[in-house]
Amino acid sequence: MSQDEDQIRQMTSDSSNSGSKLQHDMFIGVASDRDVAPGVNAPLLKFDPSVETQGYAQVTRSNPGQQLPRVQDLELQEMSDTGRCLSMHQPWASLLVEGIKLHEGRTWYSSHRGRLWIASTVKPPDQEVVRAIENQYRVLYPETEVKFPSFYPTGCLLGCVNVDDCLPQEEYQKKYPGGESDSPYVFICSNPISLRLRFPIKGAHKIYALDKTIHQAAVKCIQKMSKVQANAA
């Protein structure tokens, strides 16, 4: 077992010491190398300073289309969480988990419903493409000041969404005329959650099963985030 794998396994242990350490690292208002999982490029994955000053709930509410899931919603999502994941290129992957992007197009149909984890591929995004895509969403939300991510990390687990439906293009255009996707099939997504802690991951083709250890650690991160939200309410 590598040192990175050993550290991730320690995060998922039930010991009180490791639990308190993870909660401290996830929510303290100081950026540090512990904001990212072992093996991820820490300088690349520094967090937006607005997270430190505004708090998680306020930051997520600032994005169009993104609503902070209620505790009840999270419980329902966890019941449908089978650890399935989809790898996407940046910047689309981050835009989806941040709630800016709501519909994800694919050339293939999927019967998957419920929680779907989102990972970024290792390919670095082209900055011209990033600017073009960001401008596209500014046009879609002309009356809203869209808060885009300050960076687009690659090769890691970013968060999750709930897949409500997968529509063929003809049906999609009927329900969402002028929608953001022109792909043959479109995933209709809701309840986006962006992880405070990102885990390095090797993706696979289409929808695949997450490593059980990483899946367990990511679920625990979300559970802690929901508890902070409930206490702050």
C-alpha positions as protocol buffer text, in pm:
chain_id: "A"
residue {
  index: 1
  type: MET
  ca { x: 0 y: 0 z: 0 }
}
residue {
  index: 2
  type: SER
  ca { x: 137 y: 345 z: -93 }
}
residue {
  index: 3
  type: GLN
  ca { x: 172 y: 629 z: 156 }
}
residue {
  index: 4
  type: ASP
  ca { x: -108 y: 820 z: -20 }
}
residue {
  index: 5
  type: GLU
  ca { x: -346 y: 524 z: 2 }
}
residue {
  index: 6
  type: ASP
  ca { x: -257 y: 473 z: 367 }
}
residue {
  index: 7
  type: GLN
  ca { x: -337 y: 838 z: 448 }
}
residue {
  index: 8
  type: ILE
  ca { x: -672 y: 820 z: 271 }
}
residue {
  index: 9
  type: ARG
  ca { x: -760 y: 502 z: 458 }
}
residue {
  index: 10
  type: GLN
  ca { x: -678 y: 680 z: 785 }
}
residue {
  index: 11
  type: MET
  ca { x: -929 y: 951 z: 689 }
}
residue {
  index: 12
  type: THR
  ca { x: -1204 y: 691 z: 662 }
}
residue {
  index: 13
  type: SER
  ca { x: -1134 y: 523 z: 996 }
}
residue {
  index: 14
  type: ASP
  ca { x: -1389 y: 556 z: 1276 }
}
residue {
  index: 15
  type: SER
  ca { x: -1138 y: 671 z: 1538 }
}
residue {
  index: 16
  type: SER
  ca { x: -1226 y: 997 z: 1709 }
}
residue {
  index: 17
  type: ASN
  ca { x: -880 y: 1140 z: 1652 }
}
residue {
  index: 18
  type: SER
  ca { x: -891 y: 1104 z: 1274 }
}
residue {
  index: 19
  type: GLY
  ca { x: -1251 y: 1229 z: 1262 }
}
residue {
  index: 20
  type: SER
  ca { x: -1168 y: 1547 z: 1453 }
}
residue {
  index: 21
  type: LYS
  ca { x: -859 y: 1607 z: 1240 }
}
residue {
  index: 22
  type: LEU
  ca { x: -1053 y: 1575 z: 915 }
}
residue {
  index: 23
  type: GLN
  ca { x: -1323 y: 1812 z: 1037 }
}
residue {
  index: 24
  type: HIS
  ca { x: -1062 y: 2066 z: 1144 }
}
residue {
  index: 25
  type: ASP
  ca { x: -884 y: 2050 z: 810 }
}
residue {
  index: 26
  type: MET
  ca { x: -1206 y: 2074 z: 611 }
}
residue {
  index: 27
  type: PHE
  ca { x: -1362 y: 2374 z: 781 }
}
residue {
  index: 28
  type: ILE
  ca { x: -1095 y: 2589 z: 939 }
}
residue {
  index: 29
  type: GLY
  ca { x: -1073 y: 2927 z: 764 }
}
residue {
  index: 30
  type: VAL
  ca { x: -707 y: 2890 z: 665 }
}
residue {
  index: 31
  type: ALA
  ca { x: -589 y: 2746 z: 337 }
}
residue {
  index: 32
  type: SER
  ca { x: -330 y: 2473 z: 378 }
}
residue {
  index: 33
  type: ASP
  ca { x: -193 y: 2163 z: 208 }
}
residue {
  index: 34
  type: ARG
  ca { x: -444 y: 1964 z: 412 }
}
residue {
  index: 35
  type: ASP
  ca { x: -726 y: 2114 z: 206 }
}
residue {
  index: 36
  type: VAL
  ca { x: -642 y: 1855 z: -58 }
}
residue {
  index: 37
  type: ALA
  ca { x: -607 y: 1481 z: -39 }
}
residue {
  index: 38
  type: PRO
  ca { x: -264 y: 1315 z: -55 }
}
residue {
  index: 39
  type: GLY
  ca { x: -120 y: 1300 z: -403 }
}
residue {
  index: 40
  type: VAL
  ca { x: -295 y: 1611 z: -537 }
}
residue {
  index: 41
  type: ASN
  ca { x: -91 y: 1912 z: -642 }
}
residue {
  index: 42
  type: ALA
  ca { x: -152 y: 2138 z: -341 }
}
residue {
  index: 43
  type: PRO
  ca { x: -34 y: 2466 z: -502 }
}
residue {
  index: 44
  type: LEU
  ca { x: -270 y: 2400 z: -794 }
}
residue {
  index: 45
  type: LEU
  ca { x: -563 y: 2324 z: -567 }
}
residue {
  index: 46
  type: LYS
  ca { x: -557 y: 2626 z: -337 }
}
residue {
  index: 47
  type: PHE
  ca { x: -909 y: 2734 z: -254 }
}
residue {
  index: 48
  type: ASP
  ca { x: -1093 y: 3050 z: -349 }
}
residue {
  index: 49
  type: PRO
  ca { x: -1043 y: 3308 z: -68 }
}
residue {
  index: 50
  type: SER
  ca { x: -1417 y: 3379 z: -77 }
}
residue {
  index: 51
  type: VAL
  ca { x: -1475 y: 3038 z: 81 }
}
residue {
  index: 52
  type: GLU
  ca { x: -1273 y: 3146 z: 381 }
}
residue {
  index: 53
  type: THR
  ca { x: -1455 y: 3475 z: 434 }
}
residue {
  index: 54
  type: GLN
  ca { x: -1812 y: 3397 z: 333 }
}
residue {
  index: 55
  type: GLY
  ca { x: -1860 y: 3040 z: 446 }
}
residue {
  index: 56
  type: TYR
  ca { x: -1974 y: 2738 z: 249 }
}
residue {
  index: 57
  type: ALA
  ca { x: -2349 y: 2804 z: 252 }
}
residue {
  index: 58
  type: GLN
  ca { x: -2319 y: 3164 z: 138 }
}
residue {
  index: 59
  type: VAL
  ca { x: -2075 y: 3083 z: -141 }
}
residue {
  index: 60
  type: THR
  ca { x: -2290 y: 2804 z: -284 }
}
residue {
  index: 61
  type: ARG
  ca { x: -2601 y: 3022 z: -281 }
}
residue {
  index: 62
  type: SER
  ca { x: -2418 y: 3283 z: -489 }
}
residue {
  index: 63
  type: ASN
  ca { x: -2409 y: 3059 z: -795 }
}
residue {
  index: 64
  type: PRO
  ca { x: -2706 y: 3045 z: -1033 }
}
residue {
  index: 65
  type: GLY
  ca { x: -2884 y: 2713 z: -1040 }
}
residue {
  index: 66
  type: GLN
  ca { x: -2708 y: 2585 z: -728 }
}
residue {
  index: 67
  type: GLN
  ca { x: -2912 y: 2528 z: -415 }
}
residue {
  index: 68
  type: LEU
  ca { x: -2756 y: 2397 z: -98 }
}
residue {
  index: 69
  type: PRO
  ca { x: -2911 y: 2052 z: -46 }
}
residue {
  index: 70
  type: ARG
  ca { x: -3116 y: 2008 z: 266 }
}
residue {
  index: 71
  type: VAL
  ca { x: -3013 y: 1741 z: 515 }
}
residue {
  index: 72
  type: GLN
  ca { x: -3319 y: 1539 z: 407 }
}
residue {
  index: 73
  type: ASP
  ca { x: -3213 y: 1567 z: 43 }
}
residue {
  index: 74
  type: LEU
  ca { x: -2864 y: 1445 z: 128 }
}
residue {
  index: 75
  type: GLU
  ca { x: -3006 y: 1146 z: 313 }
}
residue {
  index: 76
  type: LEU
  ca { x: -3216 y: 1054 z: 8 }
}
residue {
  index: 77
  type: GLN
  ca { x: -2915 y: 1093 z: -218 }
}
residue {
  index: 78
  type: GLU
  ca { x: -2704 y: 869 z: 4 }
}
residue {
  index: 79
  type: MET
  ca { x: -2971 y: 602 z: -18 }
}
residue {
  index: 80
  type: SER
  ca { x: -2931 y: 608 z: -397 }
}
residue {
  index: 81
  type: ASP
  ca { x: -2552 y: 636 z: -382 }
}
residue {
  index: 82
  type: THR
  ca { x: -2400 y: 328 z: -538 }
}
residue {
  index: 83
  type: GLY
  ca { x: -2058 y: 487 z: -583 }
}
residue {
  index: 84
  type: ARG
  ca { x: -2094 y: 548 z: -958 }
}
residue {
  index: 85
  type: CYS
  ca { x: -1877 y: 813 z: -1116 }
}
residue {
  index: 86
  type: LEU
  ca { x: -1841 y: 1004 z: -1442 }
}
residue {
  index: 87
  type: SER
  ca { x: -1513 y: 1161 z: -1554 }
}
residue {
  index: 88
  type: MET
  ca { x: -1540 y: 1490 z: -1741 }
}
residue {
  index: 89
  type: HIS
  ca { x: -1297 y: 1733 z: -1897 }
}
residue {
  index: 90
  type: GLN
  ca { x: -1243 y: 2071 z: -1738 }
}
residue {
  index: 91
  type: PRO
  ca { x: -1392 y: 2328 z: -1716 }
}
residue {
  index: 92
  type: TRP
  ca { x: -1723 y: 2141 z: -1756 }
}
residue {
  index: 93
  type: ALA
  ca { x: -1660 y: 1911 z: -1459 }
}
residue {
  index: 94
  type: SER
  ca { x: -1620 y: 2194 z: -1209 }
}
residue {
  index: 95
  type: LEU
  ca { x: -1906 y: 2393 z: -1359 }
}
residue {
  index: 96
  type: LEU
  ca { x: -2136 y: 2094 z: -1302 }
}
residue {
  index: 97
  type: VAL
  ca { x: -2052 y: 2036 z: -935 }
}
residue {
  index: 98
  type: GLU
  ca { x: -2065 y: 2411 z: -868 }
}
residue {
  index: 99
  type: GLY
  ca { x: -2422 y: 2424 z: -998 }
}
residue {
  index: 100
  type: ILE
  ca { x: -2345 y: 2656 z: -1290 }
}
residue {
  index: 101
  type: LYS
  ca { x: -2392 y: 2380 z: -1546 }
}
residue {
  index: 102
  type: LEU
  ca { x: -2720 y: 2191 z: -1501 }
}
residue {
  index: 103
  type: HIS
  ca { x: -2738 y: 1961 z: -1804 }
}
residue {
  index: 104
  type: GLU
  ca { x: -2463 y: 1725 z: -1923 }
}
residue {
  index: 105
  type: GLY
  ca { x: -2475 y: 1593 z: -2278 }
}
residue {
  index: 106
  type: ARG
  ca { x: -2358 y: 1249 z: -2390 }
}
residue {
  index: 107
  type: THR
  ca { x: -2373 y: 1042 z: -2709 }
}
residue {
  index: 108
  type: TRP
  ca { x: -2504 y: 744 z: -2510 }
}
residue {
  index: 109
  type: TYR
  ca { x: -2807 y: 677 z: -2293 }
}
residue {
  index: 110
  type: SER
  ca { x: -2780 y: 580 z: -1926 }
}
residue {
  index: 111
  type: SER
  ca { x: -3041 y: 429 z: -1695 }
}
residue {
  index: 112
  type: HIS
  ca { x: -2850 y: 561 z: -1392 }
}
residue {
  index: 113
  type: ARG
  ca { x: -3055 y: 774 z: -1154 }
}
residue {
  index: 114
  type: GLY
  ca { x: -2960 y: 919 z: -819 }
}
residue {
  index: 115
  type: ARG
  ca { x: -2622 y: 1037 z: -698 }
}
residue {
  index: 116
  type: LEU
  ca { x: -2347 y: 1050 z: -957 }
}
residue {
  index: 117
  type: TRP
  ca { x: -1994 y: 1141 z: -855 }
}
residue {
  index: 118
  type: ILE
  ca { x: -1802 y: 1373 z: -1085 }
}
residue {
  index: 119
  type: ALA
  ca { x: -1426 y: 1353 z: -1145 }
}
residue {
  index: 120
  type: SER
  ca { x: -1203 y: 1566 z: -1364 }
}
residue {
  index: 121
  type: THR
  ca { x: -979 y: 1410 z: -1626 }
}
residue {
  index: 122
  type: VAL
  ca { x: -604 y: 1467 z: -1617 }
}
residue {
  index: 123
  type: LYS
  ca { x: -610 y: 1685 z: -1927 }
}
residue {
  index: 124
  type: PRO
  ca { x: -543 y: 2050 z: -1834 }
}
residue {
  index: 125
  type: PRO
  ca { x: -808 y: 2289 z: -1968 }
}
residue {
  index: 126
  type: ASP
  ca { x: -722 y: 2528 z: -2249 }
}
residue {
  index: 127
  type: GLN
  ca { x: -754 y: 2880 z: -2111 }
}
residue {
  index: 128
  type: GLU
  ca { x: -918 y: 3011 z: -2428 }
}
residue {
  index: 129
  type: VAL
  ca { x: -1180 y: 2736 z: -2400 }
}
residue {
  index: 130
  type: VAL
  ca { x: -1233 y: 2825 z: -2032 }
}
residue {
  index: 131
  type: ARG
  ca { x: -1295 y: 3190 z: -2116 }
}
residue {
  index: 132
  type: ALA
  ca { x: -1532 y: 3097 z: -2399 }
}
residue {
  index: 133
  type: ILE
  ca { x: -1735 y: 2859 z: -2181 }
}
residue {
  index: 134
  type: GLU
  ca { x: -1753 y: 3110 z: -1896 }
}
residue {
  index: 135
  type: ASN
  ca { x: -1880 y: 3375 z: -2139 }
}
residue {
  index: 136
  type: GLN
  ca { x: -2141 y: 3128 z: -2262 }
}
residue {
  index: 137
  type: TYR
  ca { x: -2284 y: 3096 z: -1911 }
}
residue {
  index: 138
  type: ARG
  ca { x: -2274 y: 3472 z: -1860 }
}
residue {
  index: 139
  type: VAL
  ca { x: -2503 y: 3494 z: -2162 }
}
residue {
  index: 140
  type: LEU
  ca { x: -2730 y: 3223 z: -2018 }
}
residue {
  index: 141
  type: TYR
  ca { x: -2754 y: 3413 z: -1687 }
}
residue {
  index: 142
  type: PRO
  ca { x: -2753 y: 3779 z: -1800 }
}
residue {
  index: 143
  type: GLU
  ca { x: -2918 y: 3907 z: -1481 }
}
residue {
  index: 144
  type: THR
  ca { x: -2690 y: 3716 z: -1244 }
}
residue {
  index: 145
  type: GLU
  ca { x: -2326 y: 3770 z: -1157 }
}
residue {
  index: 146
  type: VAL
  ca { x: -2203 y: 3416 z: -1201 }
}
residue {
  index: 147
  type: LYS
  ca { x: -1925 y: 3317 z: -961 }
}
residue {
  index: 148
  type: PHE
  ca { x: -1691 y: 3092 z: -1156 }
}
residue {
  index: 149
  type: PRO
  ca { x: -1424 y: 2873 z: -992 }
}
residue {
  index: 150
  type: SER
  ca { x: -1087 y: 3045 z: -958 }
}
residue {
  index: 151
  type: PHE
  ca { x: -915 y: 2725 z: -1076 }
}
residue {
  index: 152
  type: TYR
  ca { x: -1008 y: 2400 z: -1248 }
}
residue {
  index: 153
  type: PRO
  ca { x: -826 y: 2106 z: -1082 }
}
residue {
  index: 154
  type: THR
  ca { x: -751 y: 1797 z: -1287 }
}
residue {
  index: 155
  type: GLY
  ca { x: -725 y: 1427 z: -1210 }
}
residue {
  index: 156
  type: CYS
  ca { x: -937 y: 1429 z: -895 }
}
residue {
  index: 157
  type: LEU
  ca { x: -1283 y: 1368 z: -752 }
}
residue {
  index: 158
  type: LEU
  ca { x: -1465 y: 1703 z: -742 }
}
residue {
  index: 159
  type: GLY
  ca { x: -1806 y: 1629 z: -597 }
}
residue {
  index: 160
  type: CYS
  ca { x: -2141 y: 1490 z: -705 }
}
residue {
  index: 161
  type: VAL
  ca { x: -2482 y: 1568 z: -851 }
}
residue {
  index: 162
  type: ASN
  ca { x: -2816 y: 1393 z: -859 }
}
residue {
  index: 163
  type: VAL
  ca { x: -2920 y: 1258 z: -1199 }
}
residue {
  index: 164
  type: ASP
  ca { x: -3295 y: 1314 z: -1226 }
}
residue {
  index: 165
  type: ASP
  ca { x: -3337 y: 1201 z: -1585 }
}
residue {
  index: 166
  type: CYS
  ca { x: -3160 y: 1119 z: -1912 }
}
residue {
  index: 167
  type: LEU
  ca { x: -3348 y: 1264 z: -2206 }
}
residue {
  index: 168
  type: PRO
  ca { x: -3307 y: 1207 z: -2580 }
}
residue {
  index: 169
  type: GLN
  ca { x: -3240 y: 1534 z: -2762 }
}
residue {
  index: 170
  type: GLU
  ca { x: -3589 y: 1563 z: -2912 }
}
residue {
  index: 171
  type: GLU
  ca { x: -3756 y: 1529 z: -2573 }
}
residue {
  index: 172
  type: TYR
  ca { x: -3496 y: 1755 z: -2414 }
}
residue {
  index: 173
  type: GLN
  ca { x: -3574 y: 2039 z: -2656 }
}
residue {
  index: 174
  type: LYS
  ca { x: -3943 y: 2007 z: -2577 }
}
residue {
  index: 175
  type: LYS
  ca { x: -3885 y: 2034 z: -2203 }
}
residue {
  index: 176
  type: TYR
  ca { x: -3593 y: 2280 z: -2219 }
}
residue {
  index: 177
  type: PRO
  ca { x: -3626 y: 2485 z: -2541 }
}
residue {
  index: 178
  type: GLY
  ca { x: -3297 y: 2657 z: -2613 }
}
residue {
  index: 179
  type: GLY
  ca { x: -3125 y: 2439 z: -2352 }
}
residue {
  index: 180
  type: GLU
  ca { x: -2748 y: 2434 z: -2307 }
}
residue {
  index: 181
  type: SER
  ca { x: -2686 y: 2091 z: -2465 }
}
residue {
  index: 182
  type: ASP
  ca { x: -2727 y: 1967 z: -2823 }
}
residue {
  index: 183
  type: SER
  ca { x: -2599 y: 1613 z: -2754 }
}
residue {
  index: 184
  type: PRO
  ca { x: -2802 y: 1304 z: -2847 }
}
residue {
  index: 185
  type: TYR
  ca { x: -2873 y: 1236 z: -2476 }
}
residue {
  index: 186
  type: VAL
  ca { x: -2877 y: 1482 z: -2186 }
}
residue {
  index: 187
  type: PHE
  ca { x: -2841 y: 1415 z: -1814 }
}
residue {
  index: 188
  type: ILE
  ca { x: -3072 y: 1644 z: -1611 }
}
residue {
  index: 189
  type: CYS
  ca { x: -2886 y: 1717 z: -1289 }
}
residue {
  index: 190
  type: SER
  ca { x: -2975 y: 1870 z: -953 }
}
residue {
  index: 191
  type: ASN
  ca { x: -2836 y: 1904 z: -598 }
}
residue {
  index: 192
  type: PRO
  ca { x: -2473 y: 1975 z: -694 }
}
residue {
  index: 193
  type: ILE
  ca { x: -2218 y: 1932 z: -417 }
}
residue {
  index: 194
  type: SER
  ca { x: -1856 y: 2047 z: -446 }
}
residue {
  index: 195
  type: LEU
  ca { x: -1620 y: 1864 z: -210 }
}
residue {
  index: 196
  type: ARG
  ca { x: -1405 y: 2069 z: 27 }
}
residue {
  index: 197
  type: LEU
  ca { x: -1143 y: 1793 z: 2 }
}
residue {
  index: 198
  type: ARG
  ca { x: -1044 y: 1658 z: -339 }
}
residue {
  index: 199
  type: PHE
  ca { x: -916 y: 1304 z: -390 }
}
residue {
  index: 200
  type: PRO
  ca { x: -677 y: 1198 z: -668 }
}
residue {
  index: 201
  type: ILE
  ca { x: -847 y: 954 z: -900 }
}
residue {
  index: 202
  type: LYS
  ca { x: -790 y: 762 z: -1221 }
}
residue {
  index: 203
  type: GLY
  ca { x: -1100 y: 775 z: -1436 }
}
residue {
  index: 204
  type: ALA
  ca { x: -1254 y: 521 z: -1669 }
}
residue {
  index: 205
  type: HIS
  ca { x: -1487 y: 512 z: -1970 }
}
residue {
  index: 206
  type: LYS
  ca { x: -1852 y: 617 z: -1931 }
}
residue {
  index: 207
  type: ILE
  ca { x: -2002 y: 560 z: -1581 }
}
residue {
  index: 208
  type: TYR
  ca { x: -1781 y: 347 z: -1360 }
}
residue {
  index: 209
  type: ALA
  ca { x: -1747 y: 232 z: -998 }
}
residue {
  index: 210
  type: LEU
  ca { x: -1543 y: 446 z: -760 }
}
residue {
  index: 211
  type: ASP
  ca { x: -1271 y: 291 z: -550 }
}
residue {
  index: 212
  type: LYS
  ca { x: -1450 y: 190 z: -229 }
}
residue {
  index: 213
  type: THR
  ca { x: -1203 y: 365 z: -1 }
}
residue {
  index: 214
  type: ILE
  ca { x: -1223 y: 695 z: -188 }
}
residue {
  index: 215
  type: HIS
  ca { x: -1602 y: 665 z: -208 }
}
residue {
  index: 216
  type: GLN
  ca { x: -1627 y: 615 z: 168 }
}
residue {
  index: 217
  type: ALA
  ca { x: -1400 y: 913 z: 236 }
}
residue {
  index: 218
  type: ALA
  ca { x: -1597 y: 1138 z: -2 }
}
residue {
  index: 219
  type: VAL
  ca { x: -1930 y: 1043 z: 159 }
}
residue {
  index: 220
  type: LYS
  ca { x: -1789 y: 1128 z: 501 }
}
residue {
  index: 221
  type: CYS
  ca { x: -1680 y: 1468 z: 369 }
}
residue {
  index: 222
  type: ILE
  ca { x: -2035 y: 1542 z: 255 }
}
residue {
  index: 223
  type: GLN
  ca { x: -2181 y: 1425 z: 585 }
}
residue {
  index: 224
  type: LYS
  ca { x: -1955 y: 1664 z: 774 }
}
residue {
  index: 225
  type: MET
  ca { x: -2045 y: 1948 z: 536 }
}
residue {
  index: 226
  type: SER
  ca { x: -2416 y: 1883 z: 596 }
}
residue {
  index: 227
  type: LYS
  ca { x: -2367 y: 1889 z: 974 }
}
residue {
  index: 228
  type: VAL
  ca { x: -2194 y: 2226 z: 950 }
}
residue {
  index: 229
  type: GLN
  ca { x: -2482 y: 2355 z: 738 }
}
residue {
  index: 230
  type: ALA
  ca { x: -2738 y: 2227 z: 988 }
}
residue {
  index: 231
  type: ASN
  ca { x: -2556 y: 2386 z: 1283 }
}
residue {
  index: 232
  type: ALA
  ca { x: -2526 y: 2718 z: 1101 }
}
residue {
  index: 233
  type: ALA
  ca { x: -2897 y: 2727 z: 1010 }
}
